[in-house]
Amino acid sequence: MRRAQSSSPLAIVFLVFFALLAVTFAQERKNYVVHLEPRDDGGADSVEMWHRSFLPEATLDSAADDGPRIIYSYSHVLSGFAARLTEEEAERLRNREGCLRLYPEEFLPLATTHSPGFLGLHLGKDGFWSRAGFGRGVVIGVLDTGVLPSHPSFNDAGLPPPPKKWKGACDFKSIARGGCNNKLIGARAFGSAAINNTAPPVDDAGHGTHTASTAAGNFVENADVRGNAHGTASGMAPHAHLAIYKVCTRSRCSIMDIIAGLDAAVKDGVDVISFSISASSGAQFNYDLVAIATFKAMEHGILVSAAAGNSGPVAGTINNGAPWMMTVAAGTMDRAIRTTVRLGNGQAFDGESLFQPRNNTAGHQLPLVFPGRSGDSDARDCSTLDETEVSGKVVLCESRTITEHVEQGQTVSAYGGAGMILMNKAEEGFTTFADAHVLPASHVSYAAGSKIAAYIKSTPKPTASITFKGTVMGSSPAPSVAFFSSRGPNKASPGILKPDITGPGMNILAAWAPSEMHPEFADDVSLSFFMESGTSMSTPHLSGIAAIIKSLHPSWSPAAIKSAIMTSSNTADHAGVPIKDEQYRRASFYAMGAGYVNPARAADPGLVYDLTTNDYVAYLCGLGIGDDGVKDITNRRAPCAHLKPITEAELNYPSLVVKLLSQPITVHRTVTNVGKANSVYTAVVDMPKEVSVVVRPPMLRFTKVNEKQSFTVTLRWAGQPAVAGAEGNLMWVSDEHTVRSPIVIPPANAVA
């Protein structure tokens, strides 16, 4: 019989170690957003004290090296708080009465001169821009990476003091060069974006400075990027005030900090929120913290302009899709930072690049090579290269993601390449970027790239040159929808058309915050202005335009402002033909929303489709999320059984999405007259012949301003239902206005 062996000392050590490791893991604290039931009585305790009551005393009293247990107490946009909790504490809190749910901390990505003129905003006493007061008196809150306060775009020449309602704070007091003034009236940093409790909200990424100046930068003459896009730079609302909420670091934005920034913006008294952050895509609204927080902002009369996201052209990728937000897509303008590729056979193809050095090493014919011609995907996008193959040559590379173009050029340069032709993938079509490359380069379309690749195959000794043409105005077609701009339908509510609107989002010149951490060019030149692309850039354009309208019509609701912007937008480009997408096909409403923004017309829309909080509550009840789901969003008890729930199609939205089957469907709308008192509007319908549309009454007569009138729209298939769906427009036409609403019948297989 063998004796049982005793455990060795080493085994005991390992057992103790792993036991301690398990305990440590269980006690590790993680960040959560805690969503609570609303207090019925308001409570005698402060909000902070009430929030603290949900944590055990041991938790509150324990001294921790990793920061306070309660990080934020939210008071205006969410019933709840953010806290650091162990798994055990989180589980206890989940089971606590009054706790709706816990959201583990997540990090959301950022949605990353000529544009005022392209949109019809021109200086001069007779221009609409000056008549509108440049957005004077309106406060735009920008949630982003902070701001460079010393930048000339944030000078306060011509601006009045902040409005009396303003309650915000400025954390730039310790900044030696620049600080708050009548332009920058507020600035705060939150959480991880603050680095520490005393750090001011200085932009170390450039993104926040760019978006803030796009929305409301003041006039700066002689702005350019190394001689390109030269002119007077300004934001859409150059005399609006700016409040900065730094909720993002260079690479990410904590949901805890975002909600804290939104909470502060509402408390401070902003009029418009500019949100260039990619929030949830398709999450049910009662599980979407940004949707919940922005609902409260809407209740406070604040319009939230938010990025649609950069996940296009795939259908159903829209972000920030709640109907109380204005969801902004990205389009092009008619300015190109032109380069030209000329092949050895004489063919020439136009492209773009922001880097156009005088010492152009690829300006004459050089050997041309395509590493990916064998089919290797890594070689095709120049992820892997052979120095002997590319040294001294112009290299054709297929585009990776929109954030990796410069990196691709860096790889080519590192292996001795003399120049780079960056060709789009098929799905990217004709959308090209003016990037800050590190070597002579040209970004060309998929069509051009395919012809260049075919030329390389056709000859044993292909050659190419890259020449620089600088800034070229009048490029066409313009505008068009950028390929990366996220597409509808909105999965959380496919019966509401999203995006809402398109604005300039390609190669946008705006203020920049130079940093040693992100030199823009290989020679480390420090820049005051820079070009960026994305729905991050189109969003602040619409924020500034909304501010102009708010300045002209201070009593208008966020829904009325959004309606004015949507119903006045353009569906034709500058040549008078329908706006195209990245493939140069007719853009669908799921790509561009109602159309491309037209600021001058938006300021005087004639009629608006208005909405109140109660309208949204009825809509939420109709979504089928139940009383609890509605309460989670609205922070109020609203038994849906006692209300009259409405379908998505019945929400008084400026666009109509009707899932039309074999039976006719009738939807109702109400418009408010914001034009002349005595006005007559006639219904004009533009739909494919396969769809029958009847509007009753066909004429609306108004006798006073702010008068409301209702009408119905009945749709039916005139023949067999079309599997591909249909799109068209309903227009109310008067002597002075055309008030246009998109009509969308989704395809039978639409993403939902």
C-alpha positions, 0 to 999 in steps of 0.5 A: 500500500502506497503512502499518500504524498503530502503537498509540496511547499511549491504547490501550496505557494501556487494554490495560495497565489491563485486564490489571492489572484481570484480574490483580487480579480473579484475585488477589481473595480470597473466603471459603470453607468448606473441607470436609476428609476426617477424619484417620485417625490423629488426627495429632500436629499441632494441628487448626490446624497441620493446616489450615494445611498445606493452604495453600501457604507463600506464602499463609500468609506473605503479609501481607494488608490484608484479614485473616488467610487462615485465619479459623476452624479447626473442630474439633467439628462439621466437619472443615475450616476457613474461609479467604480464597482467590484463585480460583487458590488455591481451584482448587488446593485443590479438587484437593488430596488430602484436600479434599472440597469448597469452599463459597463463603461464603453469607449466610442470612437470619434466620427472621423474655408470653402464650405460657407461659400459652397453653401451660399454663405457670403460676406456683404451687407446684402447677403443672407449670412450677415442679415442672419447676424452670423448666429449672434447670441446662440451658444453651441456646445461641442463635445469632442477632444477639447480646443486650442484656445489661442487659435485665431479662429476663437478670437471674439472680435464683433461678439457680444458678451455671453447671454444672461442665461449662461451658467457655464464655467471656464477651466482655461484660467491657468492658460498663459496664451489664450483662454475664455472670451466672448467667443469661447465662453465655457470650457471643461474637461471630464474624466479620462479626457481631463488627465487629472482634476486640474488639467484644462480642456486643451486639445491634444488631438486637433479634432475638437479644434477642427469641429469647433471652428467649423461650427462657429469659428470667427473670421480668419483671413489668409487661411490655407494648408501649405498654400492649398485651399487659400481664403478666409476661414470661418465657421457656419455661425462665426458670431455664435458663442462656443462652449467646449466639453472635452469628453474624448482623448485622442483615440476614444470617448468614454460613455461616462464622460459623454453623459457627464458632458451632455449633463453639463451642457444642458445645465449650462444653457447651450442652445445647440449640441454638436456631437461628432462621436459615433454612438450606438448603431441599432441599439434599442433606444431604451438601451442607448445612453446617448439616445436617453440623454439627448431626449432630455436635451430635446426637452430642454429645447436643445437641438442635437446635431450628431454624426451619422457615422463612417461605416458606409456604404453598407446599409443599416449602419447609421449611428445616432438614429433617434428621431429627436436627434438631427443625424448628419451624413457627409457629402463632397464639395466642388473643390479638389486639391488636384494631382494628375497621374500620367501613364507611359501610354499618355492616359491621364487620371486626376486624383487628390493629395494635400502634400504637394512639395516643390521638390517632386521626385515623381514629377517625371516618368518613373517605373510603375509597379503594382505589388498586388497584381499576383492577388496577394491581399497584403501586397495589394494594399502595400502592407507587405512590400519587397524593397527590390521591387518598389525602390525608386518606383511609383507604387500602386496600392489599394486603399485600406481604411480611411484612416490608414492612407498616410500610413500606406504611403509611409510604408511605400516610402520606407521601402524606397518608393518614389511615389504612390498611387492610392486606388479605391476599392470597388465599394469606395467608388469615386470618393477621394481624399486630400491626405497629408502624405509623406511622399508624392502621391495621388488618391484616385477613384476605383475606375481610374485605379482599375485602368492603371492596373490594366495598363501595368498588365499590358506592358512589360515596362509600365511608367507613370508620373505624378504632377501637382495642380494645387487647388481646383474649383468647380470640380464635378459632380458636386455635391455627392455623397461620400462612400464612408457616410453611414447608411440607413435604415435605422435598425432601432426604428426603420420607419423613420428616415435616417440620416436626416440631412447631408452637409460638407464632410470631405476635405474640410479646412478648419482650425487645427491644434498642432502637436508633437504627437501628431505631426501632419507632414514628414517635415514636421511643419506646424500648421494652424489649419488642416483638412479632415474628412468624415461625418465628424466634419459634416456634423458641425456644419449643421450645428452652425446652420442650426445656430443661425436659424435659432438666432433668427427664430429663437422660439422655434423648437428643435423639431421645427429647426430640423424640419426647416433644414430638411424640407428646404434641402437640395436633391439636385447638384450644382449642374441641376441633376440628381445628387449622386452617391460614391458610385455616381448613381442617383443617391437614395434617401437612405444615403443622403437623408432629405438632401444636401443642406441649403442654409438660406432656404432653411432660414425661411422654410414657409412651413414646418413639421413640429413635434412635442415631447408628448408626440415622441412619447406616443411614438415610443409607445408605438415602438412596442418597448413597453411602459418600462422602456418608455420610462427609461427614456423619458424619465416619466411614468407614461402608461401606454395603455392610457395614451394613443400610441402611434406608428413610426409613419404617424410621427409628424416627421418631415419625411415619410417612410411607409412599408407598403404591402398590398393594402393602401396606407394613410398617414397624417401630418400637420404643418405650421405656417411660419411664413406670411400670414396669408399663404396658399400651398398646393400639394405636388407629388413626384413619385414613380408611376407604380405608386399612387399617392393622394393628398387630402386636402390638396390645398392648404390656406393659411390666414395667420402666422403659426396657424396649423393645418393637417392633411392625409397622404394615402399610398397604394401600389398602382400595379404589382408591389415593387420588390425594390421599393420606391422613392419620391417627394411630396411638395407643398408649393406656394408663390414663395416656398417649396416645402419638400418631404421625401417619401420612401417605400422600403425595399422588400428585403430592407435591412431592419 
